[in-house]
């Protein structure tokens, strides 16, 4: 199935007190260019994230952004660090005795040391535990981008098919004009020979017939029209193909179509056919513009 290189996907999820937001966007590029922006503590997983994205595409410039934070709506549980609380209590008691202070040690004194509490704020530092969840959210965003690329690819394929149908219709008209063109050229040449012969100039009738046959062969564009129609068929088949990487194949076929169009215009020596080929080349140029966005 045809796939565009333009797409956007996003995903957001909260799990175990961790809130992850992922955005992935892609635009045209001749190659696969991937950049990933991760929170500092997850920077070591950049290669893993890049490989996840690369596995889903062949071409396109992709930018991914990941935000990882604690869920603000979740009540963050706080626990007492018993060892530190005991250590600070003993330390303050020693200070009180050494300073000769008779006042007893109070809770207010201990609360001045935040180290006696352990908070789940440290959850984000456990990157090995959190990364699988972050990666899953990134995968959802990539899937969203992929879906959009496929949808746009379907629209591009539909447009190309309509233009190919128009080209095929014009080629049938060109073929019909070509059939009449050979006879018209023969008549013009015969008229010129008759004018020359009328001046009592000797000429070989056999040689004249041979020249007429050669000229008819040079003007015949049947072969080019058949090849052009064949390229159009292969082009349509590739638009409907389920294989990836169709963009390069379609560009090659387009080059062949343009070559046949130029050959038809140069061989025909007919103004009406040349005008029809101009219309064909206009349609091919519009298809070329669409192909710039196909993977």
C-alpha positions in Angstrom: 0.0 0.0 0.0 1.2 3.4 -0.9 2.5 5.5 2.0 3.1 9.2 2.3 6.2 10.6 4.1 4.1 13.2 5.8 2.4 12.2 9.1 1.8 13.0 12.7 1.1 10.8 15.7 0.8 11.4 19.5 0.1 9.4 22.5 -0.4 10.1 26.2 -0.7 7.7 29.2 -0.4 7.6 32.9 0.7 4.5 34.8 2.1 3.9 38.2 2.3 7.6 38.9 4.3 8.3 35.7 2.8 10.6 33.0 4.3 10.1 29.5 3.5 12.3 26.4 4.9 11.3 23.0 4.7 13.2 19.7 6.1 12.0 16.4 6.0 13.9 13.1 7.5 13.2 9.7 8.1 15.2 6.5 9.7 14.6 3.1 13.3 13.4 2.8 15.3 11.3 0.4 16.5 9.2 3.2 15.5 8.1 6.8 16.5 10.9 9.1 15.4 10.4 12.7 15.9 12.7 15.7 14.7 12.0 19.2 14.4 14.4 22.1 14.3 12.6 25.5 14.4 13.7 29.1 18.0 13.8 30.4 17.7 10.8 32.6 16.5 8.7 29.6 19.2 9.9 27.2 20.9 6.5 27.2 17.8 5.0 25.5 18.0 7.3 22.5 19.3 4.6 20.2 16.5 2.2 21.3 13.9 4.9 20.5 15.5 5.6 17.1 15.5 1.9 16.2 11.8 1.6 17.1 11.0 4.4 14.7 13.3 3.2 12.0 11.6 -0.2 12.0 8.4 1.4 10.9 9.6 3.4 7.8 12.1 3.6 5.0 12.2 7.3 4.2 11.2 10.6 5.8 12.6 13.1 8.2 11.2 12.2 11.6 11.2 14.2 14.8 10.1 12.6 18.1 9.5 14.3 21.4 9.0 12.6 24.7 8.0 14.1 28.0 8.2 12.0 31.2 7.0 13.4 34.5 5.1 12.4 37.7 1.4 12.4 37.6 0.3 15.7 39.1 -3.1 14.4 40.1 -1.7 11.5 42.0 -1.0 11.9 45.7 2.7 11.2 46.1 3.2 8.9 49.2 5.9 9.9 51.5 7.7 7.5 53.9 10.0 8.0 56.8 13.6 6.9 56.4 14.1 5.3 59.8 17.9 5.1 59.6 18.3 8.8 58.8 15.7 9.9 61.3 17.5 7.9 64.0 20.9 9.3 63.0 19.7 12.9 63.0 18.0 12.4 66.3 21.2 11.1 67.9 23.2 13.9 66.3 20.9 16.6 67.7 20.9 15.0 71.1 24.7 15.2 71.1 24.6 18.8 70.1 22.1 19.6 72.8 24.2 18.0 75.5 27.5 19.5 74.3 25.9 22.9 74.2 24.4 22.5 77.6 20.9 23.0 76.5 18.3 21.6 78.8 15.3 21.9 76.4 14.2 18.5 75.1 14.5 17.6 71.4 11.3 18.3 69.6 9.7 17.1 66.3 10.1 20.6 64.9 13.9 20.2 65.1 13.9 17.0 63.1 11.5 18.4 60.4 14.2 20.8 59.4 16.0 17.9 57.8 14.2 16.8 54.6 16.5 13.8 54.2 14.5 11.9 56.8 11.7 11.5 54.3 11.7 9.3 51.2 9.4 10.4 48.3 8.3 8.7 45.1 9.8 11.7 43.3 12.7 9.3 42.9 10.6 7.1 40.7 11.8 8.7 37.5 15.3 7.9 38.4 14.5 4.2 38.1 14.9 4.4 34.3 15.2 0.6 33.8 11.7 0.2 35.3 10.1 3.2 33.7 11.5 2.9 30.1 9.4 -0.1 28.9 6.3 2.0 29.7 7.8 5.1 28.0 8.7 3.0 25.0 5.2 1.6 24.7 3.8 5.1 24.6 6.3 6.1 21.9 5.2 3.0 19.9 1.6 4.2 20.1 2.6 7.6 18.7 4.6 6.0 15.9 1.6 3.8 15.0 -0.6 7.0 14.9 1.9 8.6 12.5 2.1 5.5 10.4 -1.7 5.4 10.1 -1.8 9.0 9.0 1.0 8.3 6.4 -1.0 5.4 5.0 -4.3 7.5 4.8 -2.5 10.3 3.0 -0.8 7.7 0.7 -4.3 6.4 -0.3 -5.3 9.9 -1.2 -2.2 10.3 -3.3 -2.7 7.0 -5.0 -6.3 7.9 -5.9 -5.2 11.2 -7.4 -2.5 9.4 -9.5 -4.9 6.9 -10.8 -7.3 9.6 -12.0 -4.5 11.3 -13.8 -3.3 8.0 -15.4 -6.9 7.4 -16.6 -6.8 10.8 -18.2 -3.4 10.1 -19.8 -4.7 6.7 -21.2 -7.7 8.5 -22.8 -5.4 11.1 -24.4 -3.2 8.3 -25.7 -6.1 6.6 -27.4 -6.8 9.9 -29.2 -3.2 10.2 -30.1 -3.2 6.7 -31.6 -6.3 7.6 -33.7 -4.6 10.7 -34.9 -1.5 8.7 -35.8 -3.4 6.4 -38.0 -4.6 9.3 -40.1 -1.3 11.1 -39.8 0.7 8.5 -41.9 -1.8 8.8 -44.8 -1.8 12.6 -44.7 2.0 12.7 -44.8 2.0 10.2 -47.7 -0.4 12.5 -49.6 1.7 15.6 -49.0 4.8 13.8 -50.2 3.1 12.5 -53.3 1.8 15.9 -54.1 5.4 17.3 -53.9 6.7 14.5 -56.1 3.9 15.2 -58.6 4.9 18.8 -58.7 8.6 17.8 -59.3 7.6 15.2 -61.9 5.5 17.8 -63.7 8.7 19.6 -64.5 9.9 16.7 -66.7 12.5 15.6 -64.0 13.2 11.9 -64.1 12.8 9.9 -60.9 12.6 6.3 -59.8 9.1 5.2 -58.9 10.6 2.2 -56.9 12.8 4.5 -55.0 9.8 6.8 -54.3 7.8 3.9 -52.9 10.8 2.9 -50.7 11.1 6.4 -49.3 7.4 6.5 -48.6 7.7 3.2 -46.7 10.7 4.5 -44.7 8.9 7.7 -43.9 5.8 5.8 -42.8 7.9 3.7 -40.5 9.6 6.8 -39.0 6.2 8.4 -38.3 4.7 5.3 -36.8 4.3 5.8 -33.0 2.3 2.6 -32.3 5.3 1.0 -30.5 5.7 4.0 -28.3 2.0 4.2 -27.5 2.0 0.5 -26.5 5.1 0.9 -24.3 3.5 4.0 -22.7 0.3 2.0 -22.0 2.4 -0.7 -20.5 4.2 1.7 -18.2 0.8 3.1 -17.1 -0.3 -0.4 -16.2 2.8 -1.2 -14.2 2.4 2.2 -12.5 -1.2 1.4 -11.5 -0.1 -2.0 -10.2 2.6 -0.5 -8.1 0.1 2.0 -6.6 -2.0 -0.9 -5.5 1.0 -3.0 -4.3 1.3 -3.9 -0.6 5.1 -3.7 -0.8 6.9 -0.8 0.8 9.4 1.5 -1.0 7.1 2.1 -4.0 8.3 5.7 -4.3 11.6 4.8 -6.1 9.9 2.4 -8.5 7.2 4.9 -9.4 9.8 7.6 -10.0 11.6 5.2 -12.4 8.4 4.4 -14.3 7.6 8.1 -14.5 11.0 8.7 -16.2 10.1 6.1 -18.8 6.7 7.6 -19.4 8.2 11.0 -20.0 10.7 9.5 -22.4 7.9 7.9 -24.4 5.9 11.1 -24.5 8.9 13.0 -25.8 9.5 10.4 -28.5 5.9 10.4 -29.6 5.9 14.2 -29.9 9.2 14.2 -32.0 8.2 11.4 -34.3 4.7 12.3 -35.1 5.4 15.6 -36.9 1.8 16.5 -36.3 0.6 19.6 -34.5 -2.6 18.0 -33.1 -0.6 15.1 -31.6 2.0 17.5 -30.2 -0.8 19.4 -28.4 -2.1 16.2 -26.9 1.3 15.2 -25.7 1.6 18.6 -24.0 -1.5 17.7 -22.0 0.0 14.3 -21.2 3.2 15.9 -19.9 1.2 18.3 -17.7 -0.5 15.3 -16.1 2.9 13.6 -15.6 4.4 16.7 -14.0 1.5 16.8 -11.5 2.1 13.1 -10.7 5.8 13.8 -10.2 4.9 16.5 -7.6 2.8 13.9 -5.8 5.6 11.3 -5.9 7.9 13.6 -4.0 5.8 12.8 -0.9 5.7 9.0 -1.4 7.9 6.7 0.7 
